[in-house]
Amino acid sequence: MTRAAADADRLLEWRPEFPILAGTTYLVSHSLGAMPRGASRYLQEYADTWAARGVRAWAEGWWGMPLTVGDEVGAIIGAAPGSVAMHQNVSICQALILSCFDLGGRRNKIVYEDLNFPSVMYVYEAHRRQGARVFTVKSEDGVTVPLDRMLQAIDEETLLVPLSHVVFKSGYLQDVAAVVRRAHEVGALVVADLYQSAGTVPVDVTAWDVDFATGGSVKWLCGGPGAGYLYVAPRLAATLEPRVTGWMAHERPFDFEPGPIDYARGASRFLHGTPAVPALYAARAGLEIVRTIGVPAIRRKSERQVQLVLDLARERGITTRTPDAARERGGMVILDPPHAEAVTRELLRREILVDFRPGAGIRVSPHFYTSDDELRHAVEEIASIRDSGAYRQHQGTGGPGF
């Protein structure tokens, strides 16, 4: 038995921790990770604490949770203690980073790939009015991002390079370290979006020497929505002064001083208003499981199962839109049969949970709790739906959930 196969057998021991797996084939962790049972326990702890301790709960732990939970994330992404702060989502994190800089000078160029997640693009596009010059690196195939073009686009006028470590439309894995080296040569800074990688692909923000990193618990970290995170390299955290701010970023928030803010030290200066405490409680269960298993073991299984899905799909004549080389892809597979959106709806009706993205196809993501048999079942059902025409009843129906 190979090491990857042995890991797969061992990791299936975690399945009972995820209630939804008892009744569905859950292949959508790239969008929303399955809820661990521990999330219910933590949310009950939150409710019990609020009920019993009332306002005292702030001083007894709530106030510090954006940093204590941030350290739990930091242990997964290779960040030093005290360098990760929790926020509601990546859009806030990206806007907060951008607010640290003056866009009115010569260095106001923003470089990112055209396969970047649209929410990130919206943040930077909205700052064109403040002087931002956005340069988009084009993908020739809609799957990969040409590294040489990315590096060429980064010049002495570049301020920030916000890129996706793993592309949401294809699973393409970008070389963050190479982009960081080029950016630092010309004085630019890199923002790595780890949302589609952390928890299934090894990440080390310290080894990369990346300047900022964002992400959240909702996907591969199985923590639910509302717990995004922001990493700021300690060498930058001492001097940056974000304009998106609030009382949690003050050195002495409970002095309630009027006038300009006296920024706190470390990651605290990148906080703002009152945190989403329930989301931070819920996120902890998934973080604990991922740390216990270890991302290297998750990655070994992921690589094997992604290859299995690709092989099964190709045997059945299903078009794939994911890189062939394991080193160039994250944890998801994109399958693009005819009428993929309608096929997705029929899969959902059959309790096979995946999703569809325009211009890509059906996104399928095995995680550490996925069995090989579930993957075989999913691919066989896609082929069956395609061949039988069962998708026709769902064409043009529209609706949420994709």
DAFEN-V72249 format. One record per pair of residues at least 4 apart in sequence whose ideal C-beta (glycine too) atoms are under 8 Angstrom apart, sorted by the first residue. I is the first residue (numbers start at 1). J is the second residue. D is the distance in whole Angstrom. If there is no record, write none. Layout:
# DAFEN-V72249
i=<I I>
j=<J J>
d=<D D>
This chain:
# DAFEN-V72249
i=<1 1 1 2 2 3 3 4 4 4 4 4 5 5 6 7 7 7 7 8 8 8 8 8 10 11 11 11 11 11 11 12 12 14 14 14 14 14 15 15 15 17 17 17 17 17 18 18 18 18 18 18 18 19 19 20 20 20 20 21 21 21 23 24 24 24 25 25 25 25 25 25 26 26 26 26 26 27 27 27 27 27 27 27 27 27 27 28 28 28 28 28 28 29 29 29 29 29 29 29 29 29 29 30 30 30 30 30 30 30 30 30 31 31 31 31 31 32 32 32 32 33 33 33 33 33 33 33 33 33 33 33 34 34 34 35 35 35 35 36 36 36 36 37 37 38 38 38 38 38 38 39 39 39 39 39 39 40 41 41 42 42 42 42 42 43 43 43 43 44 45 45 46 46 46 46 47 48 49 49 49 49 49 50 50 53 53 56 57 57 58 58 59 61 61 62 62 64 65 65 65 65 65 65 66 66 66 66 66 66 66 66 67 67 67 67 67 67 67 68 69 69 69 69 69 69 69 70 70 70 70 70 70 70 71 71 71 71 72 72 72 72 72 73 73 73 73 73 73 73 73 73 73 74 74 74 74 74 74 74 75 75 76 76 76 76 76 76 76 76 77 77 77 77 77 77 77 77 77 78 78 78 78 78 79 79 79 79 79 79 80 80 82 82 82 83 83 83 83 83 83 83 84 84 84 84 85 85 85 85 85 85 85 86 86 86 86 86 86 86 87 87 87 87 87 87 87 87 88 88 88 88 88 88 89 89 89 89 90 90 90 90 90 90 90 90 90 90 91 91 91 91 91 92 92 92 92 93 93 93 93 93 94 94 94 94 94 94 94 95 95 95 96 96 96 96 96 96 97 97 97 97 97 97 97 98 98 98 98 98 99 99 99 99 100 100 100 100 101 101 102 103 103 103 103 103 103 104 104 104 105 106 107 107 107 107 107 107 108 108 108 108 108 109 109 109 109 109 109 109 109 110 110 110 110 110 110 110 110 110 110 110 111 111 111 111 111 111 111 111 111 112 112 112 112 112 112 112 112 112 112 113 113 113 113 113 113 113 113 113 114 114 114 114 115 115 115 115 115 115 115 115 115 116 116 116 116 116 116 116 117 117 117 117 117 118 119 120 120 120 120 121 122 123 124 124 124 124 125 127 127 128 128 128 133 135 137 137 137 137 137 138 139 139 139 139 140 140 142 142 142 142 142 143 143 143 143 143 143 143 143 144 144 144 144 145 145 145 145 145 145 146 147 147 147 147 147 148 149 150 150 150 150 150 151 151 151 153 154 154 154 154 154 154 154 155 156 156 158 158 158 159 159 160 160 160 160 161 161 161 161 161 161 162 162 162 163 163 163 163 163 163 163 164 164 164 164 164 165 165 165 165 165 165 165 165 165 165 165 166 166 166 166 166 166 166 166 166 166 166 167 167 167 167 168 168 168 169 169 169 169 169 170 170 170 170 170 170 171 171 171 171 171 171 171 171 171 171 172 172 172 172 172 173 173 173 173 173 173 173 174 175 176 176 176 176 176 177 177 177 177 178 179 179 180 180 180 180 180 180 181 182 183 183 183 183 184 184 189 189 189 190 190 190 191 191 191 191 191 192 192 192 192 192 192 193 193 193 194 194 194 194 194 195 195 195 195 196 196 196 196 196 197 197 197 197 197 197 198 198 198 198 198 199 199 199 199 199 199 199 200 200 200 200 200 200 200 200 201 201 201 201 201 202 202 202 203 203 204 205 205 205 205 209 210 210 211 211 211 212 212 212 212 212 213 213 213 214 214 214 214 215 215 216 216 216 216 216 216 217 217 217 217 217 217 217 217 217 217 217 217 218 218 218 218 218 220 220 220 221 221 221 221 222 222 222 222 223 223 223 223 223 223 223 224 224 224 224 225 226 226 226 226 227 227 227 227 227 230 230 232 232 232 232 232 233 234 234 236 237 237 237 237 237 238 238 240 240 241 241 242 242 242 244 245 245 245 245 245 246 246 246 247 247 248 248 248 248 248 248 248 249 249 249 249 249 249 249 249 250 250 250 250 250 250 251 251 251 251 252 252 257 263 264 264 264 265 267 271 275 276 277 278 279 280 283 284 285 286 287 288 289 290 290 293 293 293 294 295 296 297 297 298 298 298 299 300 301 301 301 302 302 302 302 302 302 303 303 304 305 305 305 305 305 306 306 306 306 306 306 306 306 307 307 308 308 308 309 309 309 309 309 309 309 309 310 310 310 310 310 311 312 312 312 312 312 313 313 313 313 313 313 313 314 314 316 316 316 316 317 318 318 318 318 318 318 318 319 319 319 319 320 320 320 320 321 321 321 321 321 322 322 322 322 323 323 324 325 331 331 331 332 332 332 333 333 333 334 334 334 334 334 335 335 335 335 335 335 336 336 336 336 337 337 337 337 337 337 338 339 339 339 339 339 340 340 340 340 341 341 341 341 341 341 342 342 342 342 342 342 342 343 343 343 343 343 343 343 344 344 344 344 344 344 345 345 345 345 346 346 346 346 346 346 347 347 347 347 347 347 347 347 348 348 348 348 349 350 352 352 352 354 354 354 354 355 355 355 355 356 356 356 356 356 357 357 357 362 364 364 366 366 366 370 370 371 372 373 374 375 376 377 378 379 380 381 382 383 384 384 385 385 386 391>
j=<5 6 9 6 304 7 300 8 300 301 303 304 9 304 10 11 297 300 301 12 301 304 305 372 297 293 297 298 301 368 369 369 371 18 289 293 368 369 21 369 371 36 37 38 289 369 26 34 35 36 37 222 369 35 37 24 26 34 35 26 34 369 351 351 352 353 351 352 353 374 377 378 34 353 369 370 374 352 353 354 364 365 366 370 374 375 378 32 353 354 355 363 365 33 34 200 219 220 222 331 365 366 367 168 196 219 220 331 332 355 363 365 218 219 355 363 365 218 219 224 225 199 217 218 219 220 221 222 223 224 286 367 222 367 369 39 40 222 224 222 285 286 289 41 285 42 284 285 286 288 289 43 223 224 282 285 286 44 45 285 46 281 282 284 285 47 278 281 282 48 49 281 50 277 278 281 51 52 53 57 60 61 62 54 57 57 60 60 61 62 62 63 63 65 68 275 277 68 69 86 275 277 280 281 70 85 86 87 248 271 275 280 71 82 84 85 86 267 268 72 73 86 227 280 283 284 287 74 83 84 85 86 229 267 75 81 82 84 76 284 287 288 291 77 79 84 86 198 215 217 221 229 287 78 79 80 81 83 84 231 79 291 198 199 203 221 287 290 291 295 84 194 198 203 204 205 213 215 231 203 204 205 206 207 83 84 205 206 213 231 206 234 234 266 267 231 232 233 234 237 266 267 229 230 231 267 229 230 232 267 268 270 271 227 228 229 230 275 280 283 92 93 96 228 229 230 271 272 92 226 227 228 276 279 93 216 226 228 94 117 119 120 193 195 214 215 216 228 95 119 120 122 123 96 228 244 272 97 214 228 229 230 98 120 123 124 162 191 214 99 123 244 100 230 242 244 270 272 160 191 212 214 230 232 242 123 124 127 132 160 242 243 244 245 240 241 242 243 159 160 108 108 127 130 131 132 159 108 130 131 131 157 156 157 158 159 187 188 131 132 133 157 159 132 133 134 135 155 157 158 159 124 127 132 133 134 135 158 159 160 161 162 135 137 150 153 154 158 160 161 188 116 120 121 124 134 136 137 161 162 163 136 137 139 145 150 163 164 167 174 136 137 138 139 139 142 145 164 167 168 169 170 172 120 121 162 163 164 167 193 121 164 168 193 195 122 123 124 162 164 193 125 126 127 128 132 134 162 134 131 132 132 133 134 157 153 145 146 149 150 153 149 143 144 145 146 144 146 169 170 321 359 360 167 169 170 172 321 322 323 334 170 172 323 328 149 150 163 167 172 174 150 151 174 175 178 179 152 153 154 161 163 174 179 178 179 182 158 158 161 179 182 183 186 188 186 186 187 183 186 188 188 189 188 189 190 191 179 183 188 189 190 191 190 191 193 174 176 179 190 191 192 193 168 174 193 195 196 173 174 176 192 193 194 196 197 201 203 330 171 172 173 174 196 197 201 329 330 331 332 171 172 174 196 195 196 357 321 334 357 359 360 321 322 323 329 334 360 196 306 322 323 329 330 331 332 333 334 322 323 328 329 330 197 201 323 327 328 329 330 179 179 180 190 192 208 210 181 207 208 209 182 183 190 184 190 208 209 210 211 185 186 188 189 190 211 188 209 211 212 236 210 211 212 210 211 212 213 214 205 208 210 212 213 214 213 214 215 198 203 213 214 215 214 215 216 219 219 220 330 331 332 201 203 215 220 330 331 203 215 220 221 295 219 220 221 222 290 295 298 220 295 298 299 302 330 331 367 295 299 302 330 331 295 296 299 213 295 208 210 213 231 233 233 231 233 232 233 236 230 231 232 233 236 229 230 231 228 229 230 231 228 229 221 223 225 227 228 229 221 222 223 224 227 228 229 279 282 283 286 287 223 224 225 226 227 290 331 367 283 286 287 290 285 286 289 290 227 282 283 284 285 286 287 279 282 283 286 279 276 278 279 282 276 279 280 282 283 267 270 236 237 240 267 270 237 238 266 240 265 266 267 269 270 265 266 269 270 263 269 249 269 270 272 249 261 263 271 272 271 272 273 253 273 253 268 271 272 273 274 275 261 263 264 268 269 270 271 272 255 257 261 262 263 264 262 263 264 265 257 262 262 269 268 269 271 269 271 275 280 280 281 282 283 284 287 288 289 290 291 292 293 295 298 297 298 368 298 299 300 301 368 302 367 368 303 304 305 366 368 306 330 331 366 367 368 307 326 308 309 366 370 372 375 310 322 326 329 331 332 333 366 311 326 312 372 375 313 333 335 364 366 375 378 379 314 320 322 324 333 315 316 375 376 379 380 318 319 320 333 335 379 382 318 320 379 380 382 383 383 335 336 337 379 382 383 386 335 336 337 361 333 334 335 336 334 335 336 360 361 329 332 333 334 328 329 328 329 365 366 367 363 364 365 363 364 365 360 361 362 363 364 340 361 362 364 379 382 340 360 361 362 343 361 362 382 383 386 386 343 386 391 392 395 344 356 361 362 345 356 358 394 395 402 346 391 392 394 395 396 397 347 362 382 385 386 391 394 348 354 355 356 362 402 349 391 394 397 350 385 390 391 393 394 352 353 354 362 378 381 382 385 352 353 354 401 394 381 377 378 381 362 363 364 378 362 363 401 402 360 361 362 363 402 361 363 402 382 375 378 370 374 375 374 375 375 376 377 378 379 380 381 382 383 384 385 386 387 388 390 390 391 391 395>
d=<5 5 8 7 8 6 6 6 5 6 7 4 7 7 6 6 5 5 5 7 5 7 7 7 8 6 7 7 6 4 7 7 6 7 7 7 6 5 5 5 8 5 5 7 7 8 8 4 7 6 7 8 6 7 6 6 6 5 7 6 6 6 7 5 7 6 6 4 7 5 6 6 5 5 8 7 8 7 6 5 5 6 6 7 7 8 6 6 5 6 6 7 6 5 7 8 6 6 7 8 5 8 4 8 6 6 7 7 4 8 6 4 8 7 5 7 8 6 7 8 8 8 8 7 6 6 6 3 7 8 6 7 6 8 7 5 8 7 7 6 4 6 6 7 7 6 8 3 8 7 7 6 8 6 5 4 7 6 6 7 7 4 6 5 6 7 6 6 6 6 6 6 6 7 5 4 6 6 5 5 8 8 8 7 6 4 6 6 7 5 5 5 7 7 8 8 5 5 5 7 6 6 5 8 6 5 4 8 7 6 5 7 7 7 8 6 8 6 7 7 7 5 7 5 6 6 7 6 8 4 5 5 6 6 7 5 7 7 8 7 5 8 7 6 7 5 7 8 8 8 8 5 7 8 4 7 6 6 4 7 8 6 6 7 7 7 7 6 6 7 8 6 5 5 7 5 6 8 7 6 3 5 5 6 5 5 5 7 8 5 6 6 8 5 6 6 6 7 6 7 7 6 5 7 5 6 7 5 8 4 7 5 6 6 7 5 8 7 6 8 5 5 7 5 7 6 8 8 6 6 8 6 6 7 7 6 8 4 6 8 7 7 6 6 5 7 6 5 6 5 7 7 6 6 7 8 8 7 4 6 7 4 6 6 5 8 6 7 6 6 5 6 8 7 5 4 6 7 7 6 5 8 7 8 8 7 7 6 8 7 5 4 4 8 4 6 5 7 6 7 8 5 6 5 4 5 8 7 7 5 8 6 8 6 7 5 7 8 5 6 6 7 6 8 5 8 6 7 5 5 6 5 8 5 7 5 7 8 6 5 8 7 5 7 7 5 5 5 8 5 8 5 7 7 7 8 7 7 7 5 6 7 5 7 4 7 6 7 7 8 5 7 5 6 5 7 6 7 5 8 6 7 7 5 6 7 7 6 8 8 7 6 5 7 7 6 7 7 6 8 6 6 6 7 8 6 6 7 6 8 4 5 8 7 8 6 6 7 5 5 5 7 7 6 6 7 8 7 7 7 7 6 8 8 8 4 6 6 7 6 8 7 5 6 7 8 6 8 7 6 6 7 6 8 6 6 8 6 6 7 8 7 8 6 7 7 5 8 5 6 7 5 5 6 6 6 5 7 7 6 4 6 7 7 5 8 6 6 5 6 7 5 7 8 4 7 6 7 6 7 7 6 7 7 7 5 8 7 7 6 6 5 6 5 7 4 7 7 8 6 7 5 7 4 4 6 8 3 8 8 7 4 7 7 8 6 7 8 7 6 7 4 6 6 7 8 6 7 8 8 5 7 5 5 7 4 7 6 8 6 6 6 8 7 7 8 7 5 5 5 7 7 6 7 5 5 6 7 8 5 8 7 6 6 6 5 5 6 5 8 7 7 4 6 5 8 7 7 4 7 8 5 5 7 8 7 4 7 7 7 7 5 7 5 8 8 5 7 4 6 5 7 4 7 5 6 6 7 8 6 8 7 4 6 8 8 6 8 5 5 6 6 8 7 3 4 8 5 7 7 4 7 6 7 5 6 4 7 7 6 8 5 7 5 6 6 8 7 6 5 5 5 8 7 8 7 8 5 6 7 6 6 7 8 8 8 4 7 7 6 7 7 6 8 8 8 6 4 6 4 7 3 6 4 8 8 8 8 4 6 7 7 6 5 8 7 8 7 7 7 5 6 6 7 3 7 7 5 6 3 7 7 4 6 7 5 6 8 7 5 7 3 8 7 5 6 7 4 8 6 6 5 7 6 6 7 7 8 6 8 6 6 7 7 7 8 7 8 6 8 7 7 6 6 5 6 8 8 5 7 4 4 5 7 6 7 4 6 7 7 7 6 6 6 6 5 7 5 6 8 8 5 6 7 6 5 7 5 7 7 7 7 4 4 5 8 7 8 8 7 7 7 6 6 7 6 6 7 6 6 6 6 7 7 6 6 6 7 6 7 7 8 6 8 5 6 7 6 8 6 6 8 5 7 7 8 7 5 6 7 4 6 7 6 7 7 7 6 7 8 6 7 6 7 6 6 6 6 5 8 6 7 5 8 6 6 6 7 8 6 6 7 7 6 4 8 4 8 5 7 5 6 8 7 7 6 8 8 4 8 5 8 5 7 6 7 8 7 4 7 7 7 7 6 7 4 8 5 6 6 6 7 5 5 4 5 8 7 6 7 7 5 7 4 8 5 7 5 5 7 6 8 7 6 5 6 8 6 6 7 3 7 6 7 7 6 8 5 6 6 8 5 8 7 6 6 5 5 7 5 8 8 8 7 7 4 7 4 5 8 8 6 7 6 5 6 5 8 7 6 7 4 5 6 7 7 4 6 7 5 5 5 8 6 4 8 6 8 7 6 7 7 7 6 8 7 8 6 7 5 6 5 6 5 7 7 5 8 5 8 7 6 7 5 7 6 8 7 8 6 4 8 6 6 7 8 6 6 6 6 6 6 7 7 6 6 6 6 6 7 5 5 7 7>
